[in-house]
Each structure stands twice: as C-alpha cells, then as structure tokens.
C-alpha cells in the first residue's frame, strides 16, 4: 500500500535514534501518521517542522499499518515564520489544533485548503489572525460543531449580532442580550456577514476566545484533552497585544 501527495506537516515527535513519528495532512488522506526515518536528524529535522509544505510518500504493508514517510521539502513555512513571533505562534497554533482535532485518515478538503491558504499568506505580511479565526470556525463546522451566526433566535434579526451563546453556539443580537451579556461570548464583526474587516487586536482576542471555547468543549473536551499549549499561548499573546493597544 502506498500513496504520494502534497502535504502539510502538522507534528513530528522524536522516536528512537533520530527518527520521528510525523503527522501530516493531505487533501485526500486527511491527518495521517507515519514513521519519518531520520526525521529528527541533522538532514531531516528541517523538513519535518510543523507548517512546512512537503511532497510526501507513504508506504505500508497494509492500509491500517503505521507505515513510513519519505518527504521532499516544497515550502519552508516554519523557517520563514521564525523572524516574526506572531506568525510563528499562529502557525504553531493552527498545526497543533489540526493535529489534535482531526480524526486520523478522514478527508476534510475544506480544512486542508483553508490551512494551506493561511500558510501561503505567511510571507506576504498580510493580517492573518482573522483568517485563522475563520479557519477554526470552519473546522468546527466540518467536525459537526458549527456556530450558527445567521440570525438571533430571540428576535429573528440577522443584523446587529454582537454575542454568542456559549451553550448553543447561536448568535444573539445586542438588543436581545439584555442583562445576560456577562454570560455571553462577544461576537467579533470579522465573523459576521456585515463586515469585510480583518479586525483589530480586541476582535482577534474575542474571536480566539469564541472559537477556543467550542474547540475546548466540543472537540478536545470529548477526548478529555485540553486545548493545545500552542493555541493557548497564541490567545495569551493576542490578549497582551490588546492590552498594549488600549494603554497606548
């Protein structure tokens, strides 16, 4: 059994002497693990960095075997992000979320395409946090936990949506929120149909808090695991950015 495809490296963990257990994501195979020989060695470590785009070949005796990978580096996204701590934090968070959230060997082409698009924009200097938040919302939808941000269930309004119920994932208008605002999650406009804006640090914080809540509860929580540390670190970094902006 074998296949060959473009892939995103999601994770690579040391295994034995110089090898790694790597997780990659492809359009057709989804998240897929395999043994990367030499994956932590001097020559292989640079290839198997999370976020890198590779042309990977998997070979196994049977379809359900761990099998082994060989790969050729196509785009060194991890190295390109090294000089920008925020971009590196975003790349690490996205790969960690995908690696932990996606069922193994289950195809999710939209999730793959969305993550690929984010990685492709890393070196352009474009604002990527809004894209990451939208990608996480799409990931939730792909896994069956999509947010319903179309209209308020109380008023029926499709505009003026400002909050999300942490229980149901449905948008709530500011009018309907009333005294329950403190129990609701802020809905950043970058996730609504009314805005094409990529937002600011405060909206990025609110967006990461929103998608993080449902990822933690519905995806990682069901597996009795916390949100990945890289994802938590990104939220903390963005929160600090917002505090700095408000003090300026």
Long-range contacts (C-beta under 8 A, 24 or more apart in sequence): 1-59, 1-60, 1-61, 1-62, 1-63, 1-65, 1-67, 2-57, 2-58, 2-59, 2-60, 3-28, 3-29, 3-57, 3-58, 4-55, 4-56, 4-57, 4-58, 5-29, 5-55, 5-56, 6-53, 6-54, 6-55, 6-56, 6-74, 7-32, 7-53, 7-54, 7-55, 7-56, 7-71, 8-51, 8-52, 8-53, 8-54, 8-95, 8-98, 8-112, 8-115, 8-116, 8-119, 9-47, 9-48, 9-49, 9-50, 9-51, 9-52, 9-53, 9-54, 9-71, 9-95, 10-50, 10-95, 10-96, 10-98, 10-99, 11-50, 11-95, 11-96, 11-99, 12-36, 12-39, 12-40, 12-48, 12-49, 12-50, 14-40, 15-39, 15-40, 18-44, 20-44, 20-48, 21-66, 22-48, 22-69, 23-99, 24-54, 24-56, 24-69, 24-71, 25-98, 25-102, 25-111, 25-112, 25-115, 26-56, 26-112, 27-107, 27-109, 27-112, 27-113, 28-107, 28-109, 29-58, 29-105, 29-107, 30-102, 30-103, 30-104, 30-105, 30-106, 30-107, 30-108, 30-112, 31-98, 31-99, 31-102, 31-103, 31-104, 31-105, 31-106, 32-58, 32-104, 32-105, 33-66, 33-104, 34-58, 34-60, 34-66, 34-67, 34-68, 34-69, 35-66, 35-67, 35-68, 35-69, 36-68, 36-69, 36-70, 36-71, 37-68, 37-70, 39-69, 46-73, 46-76, 46-79, 47-71, 47-72, 47-73, 49-76, 49-77, 49-78, 49-79, 50-78, 50-91, 50-92, 50-95, 50-96, 50-99, 51-77, 51-78, 51-81, 51-91, 51-92, 51-94, 51-95, 51-119, 51-122, 52-76, 52-77, 52-78, 53-77, 53-116, 53-119, 75-119, 75-120, 77-119, 77-122, 80-122, 80-123, 81-122, 85-237, 86-129, 86-237, 87-122, 87-128, 89-230, 89-233, 89-234, 89-237, 90-118, 90-128, 90-129, 90-132, 90-234, 91-119, 91-122, 92-230, 92-233, 92-234, 93-132, 93-228, 93-230, 93-231, 93-233, 93-234, 94-118, 94-132, 94-135, 95-230, 96-228, 96-229, 96-230, 96-231, 97-136, 97-139, 97-215, 97-227, 97-228, 97-231, 98-139, 99-228, 100-219, 100-220, 100-223, 100-225, 100-228, 101-139, 101-143, 101-215, 101-219, 101-220, 102-143, 108-142, 110-138, 110-142, 111-135, 111-138, 111-139, 111-142, 114-138, 114-139, 127-198, 129-198, 129-199, 129-204, 129-207, 129-208, 129-238, 130-190, 130-197, 130-198, 130-199, 130-203, 130-204, 130-207, 131-198, 133-188, 133-190, 133-191, 133-204, 133-207, 133-208, 133-210, 133-211, 134-190, 134-191, 136-211, 136-212, 136-215, 137-191, 137-211, 139-215, 140-211, 140-214, 140-215, 140-218, 140-219, 143-218, 143-219, 145-169, 145-214, 145-218, 145-219, 147-171, 147-191, 147-210, 147-214, 149-187, 149-191, 149-192, 149-193, 152-176, 158-193, 159-194, 161-187, 161-192, 162-186, 162-187, 163-187, 164-210, 166-213, 169-214, 185-209, 185-210, 185-213, 186-210, 200-242, 200-245, 201-238, 201-241, 201-242, 201-244, 201-245, 202-242, 202-245, 202-246, 204-238, 204-241, 204-242, 205-235, 205-238, 205-239, 205-241, 205-242, 208-234, 208-235, 208-238, 209-235
